[in-house]
Amino acid sequence: MNIKPITLLLIVANVGVAFWMLIKFGSMTDTNMLLQNGAMYAPVATWSTFVTANFIHIGLPHLISNMISLYIFGNIVENFVGWWRYIIIYMVSAIAGTTAVYFFNPNVVTAGASTAIFGLMGAMAVLVVKYGNLMREYSLWLLLVMGYNLYQTFTQPGISIPGHIGGLIAGILVTTALMWGLEVTQE
């Protein structure tokens, strides 16, 4: 699968932030460093935190797992909806996820692209329902991956339930608004 341009740009941005943090601070896991650089923690959040928290990751395993998910879901969604709709879905999902964290889990430091990635999963769910004939190859796979990720969200400690659910709901709603009336044909 060839990587789509906006997905590549997002991966480069996330990896770039991670390496900058490692070079400048020697860590991606220090709480004070995370807060100083824009991780979500409601008591000290600023307006920019709702964006920056989505590009900061808490350790290399967190970064790697999110970038693999972004590569997979991002390429599919960007290919299907086009670059500008993709940017809207991604950013609205990211901001909605951090907003959910702000209101429903305010005293926990959170960061990562998973809010937006859950939005991309929500987008794929809408696309499978709306364009099932064109998305048939992804239907079972999406159901299994979403089920597994939701299971992990609710059963693993340290995973932001409000962030994931906020991103998922936003992805569903935004994709519905952007795509529902459009007819798409396979190239």
C-alpha positions as CSV (number, residue, x, y, z in Angstrom):
1,M,0.0,0.0,0.0
2,N,1.4,3.4,-1.0
3,I,1.3,6.0,1.7
4,K,-1.0,8.9,1.1
5,P,0.5,12.4,1.5
6,I,-1.5,13.7,4.4
7,T,-1.0,10.4,6.3
8,L,2.7,10.7,5.6
9,L,2.8,14.3,6.8
10,L,1.0,13.3,10.1
11,I,3.3,10.4,10.7
12,V,6.4,12.7,10.1
13,A,4.9,15.3,12.4
14,N,4.3,12.8,15.2
15,V,7.7,11.1,14.9
16,G,9.4,14.5,14.6
17,V,7.9,15.7,17.8
18,A,9.0,12.5,19.5
19,F,12.6,12.8,18.3
20,W,12.6,16.5,19.2
21,M,11.5,15.6,22.8
22,L,14.1,12.9,23.0
23,I,16.9,15.2,21.8
24,K,15.9,18.2,23.8
25,F,14.7,16.6,27.0
26,G,16.1,13.0,26.9
27,S,12.7,11.6,27.6
28,M,9.2,11.0,26.3
29,T,7.8,9.9,29.6
30,D,8.7,12.5,32.2
31,T,5.4,14.0,33.4
32,N,6.8,17.6,33.9
33,M,8.3,17.5,30.4
34,L,5.0,16.2,28.9
35,L,3.1,19.0,30.6
36,Q,5.5,21.7,29.5
37,N,5.2,20.6,25.9
38,G,1.4,20.3,25.6
39,A,0.1,17.0,27.0
40,M,-3.5,17.2,28.1
41,Y,-3.9,17.8,31.9
42,A,-7.0,20.0,32.5
43,P,-5.8,22.0,35.4
44,V,-3.0,23.5,33.3
45,A,-4.5,23.1,29.8
46,T,-4.4,26.0,27.4
47,W,-6.3,26.3,24.1
48,S,-3.3,24.9,22.2
49,T,-3.3,21.8,24.4
50,F,-6.4,20.5,22.6
51,V,-4.1,20.1,19.5
52,T,-0.6,19.6,20.9
53,A,-1.6,16.6,23.1
54,N,-2.4,14.7,19.9
55,F,1.2,14.9,18.6
56,I,2.9,14.0,21.9
57,H,3.4,10.3,22.8
58,I,4.3,8.8,26.2
59,G,7.2,6.6,25.2
60,L,8.4,4.8,22.0
61,P,6.0,1.9,22.2
62,H,3.1,4.3,22.4
63,L,4.4,6.2,19.4
64,I,5.1,3.1,17.3
65,S,1.7,1.5,17.9
66,N,-0.1,4.7,17.1
67,M,1.9,5.3,13.9
68,I,1.2,1.8,12.7
69,S,-2.5,2.4,13.3
70,L,-2.3,5.8,11.6
71,Y,-0.6,4.2,8.6
72,I,-3.3,1.6,8.2
73,F,-6.4,3.6,8.9
74,G,-5.1,6.9,7.6
75,N,-4.2,5.5,4.2
76,I,-7.6,3.8,3.7
77,V,-9.6,6.8,4.9
78,E,-7.5,9.4,3.0
79,N,-7.7,7.4,-0.2
80,F,-11.5,7.1,0.1
81,V,-12.5,10.6,1.3
82,G,-9.8,12.7,-0.2
83,W,-7.2,14.9,1.5
84,W,-9.2,17.8,2.7
85,R,-12.1,15.7,4.2
86,Y,-9.4,13.5,5.8
87,I,-7.8,16.5,7.5
88,I,-11.2,17.6,8.8
89,I,-12.0,14.2,10.1
90,Y,-8.6,13.7,11.7
91,M,-8.4,17.1,13.4
92,V,-12.0,17.3,14.6
93,S,-11.6,13.8,16.0
94,A,-8.3,14.7,17.7
95,I,-9.8,17.8,19.3
96,A,-13.0,16.1,20.3
97,G,-11.0,13.4,22.0
98,T,-8.9,15.8,24.0
99,T,-12.0,17.8,24.8
100,A,-13.6,14.6,26.2
101,V,-10.5,14.0,28.3
102,Y,-10.6,17.6,29.5
103,F,-14.2,17.2,30.8
104,F,-14.4,13.6,31.8
105,N,-10.8,12.7,33.0
106,P,-9.3,16.1,33.9
107,N,-6.8,15.0,36.5
108,V,-4.8,12.5,34.3
109,V,-2.0,13.4,32.0
110,T,-2.9,12.1,28.5
111,A,-1.3,12.4,25.1
112,G,-1.2,10.6,21.8
113,A,-2.7,10.3,18.3
114,S,-5.2,7.6,19.3
115,T,-8.1,10.1,19.7
116,A,-7.7,10.9,16.0
117,I,-7.1,7.3,15.1
118,F,-10.3,6.2,16.8
119,G,-11.9,9.0,14.7
120,L,-10.5,7.3,11.6
121,M,-12.0,4.0,12.8
122,G,-15.4,5.8,13.2
123,A,-14.9,7.2,9.7
124,M,-14.3,3.7,8.3
125,A,-17.4,2.4,10.0
126,V,-19.5,5.1,8.3
127,L,-17.8,4.4,5.0
128,V,-18.5,0.6,5.3
129,V,-22.2,1.3,6.0
130,K,-22.6,3.9,3.3
131,Y,-20.4,2.4,0.6
132,G,-20.5,-1.3,1.6
133,N,-20.0,-2.4,-2.0
134,L,-16.7,-0.4,-2.3
135,M,-15.5,-1.1,1.2
136,R,-16.5,-4.8,1.4
137,E,-12.8,-6.0,1.8
138,Y,-12.6,-3.9,5.0
139,S,-15.8,-4.9,6.7
140,L,-14.8,-7.9,8.7
141,W,-11.3,-6.5,9.4
142,L,-12.8,-3.2,10.7
143,L,-15.2,-5.0,12.9
144,L,-12.5,-7.2,14.4
145,V,-10.0,-4.3,14.9
146,M,-12.6,-1.9,16.3
147,G,-13.8,-4.6,18.7
148,Y,-10.3,-5.4,19.8
149,N,-9.4,-1.7,20.3
150,L,-12.6,-1.0,22.2
151,Y,-11.9,-4.1,24.4
152,Q,-8.4,-2.8,25.1
153,T,-9.7,0.7,25.8
154,F,-12.0,-0.6,28.6
155,T,-9.8,-3.3,30.0
156,Q,-6.2,-2.0,30.0
157,P,-5.0,0.5,32.6
158,G,-3.6,3.8,31.4
159,I,-5.7,4.0,28.3
160,S,-7.9,7.1,27.9
161,I,-11.5,6.0,27.7
162,P,-12.9,9.5,27.2
163,G,-10.3,10.3,24.5
164,H,-10.9,7.2,22.5
165,I,-14.7,7.4,22.7
166,G,-14.7,11.1,22.0
167,G,-12.6,10.6,18.9
168,L,-14.7,7.6,17.7
169,I,-18.0,9.6,18.1
170,A,-16.5,12.6,16.4
171,G,-15.2,10.5,13.5
172,I,-18.6,9.0,13.0
173,L,-20.4,12.3,13.1
174,V,-18.0,14.3,11.0
175,T,-17.7,11.6,8.3
176,T,-21.5,11.3,8.2
177,A,-21.8,15.0,7.7
178,L,-19.1,15.1,5.0
179,M,-19.9,12.0,3.1
180,W,-23.5,10.9,3.5
181,G,-25.0,12.6,0.5
182,L,-22.0,11.9,-1.8
183,E,-22.0,9.1,-4.3
184,V,-18.5,7.6,-4.7
185,T,-17.5,5.2,-7.5
186,Q,-14.5,2.9,-7.5
187,E,-11.7,4.0,-9.8
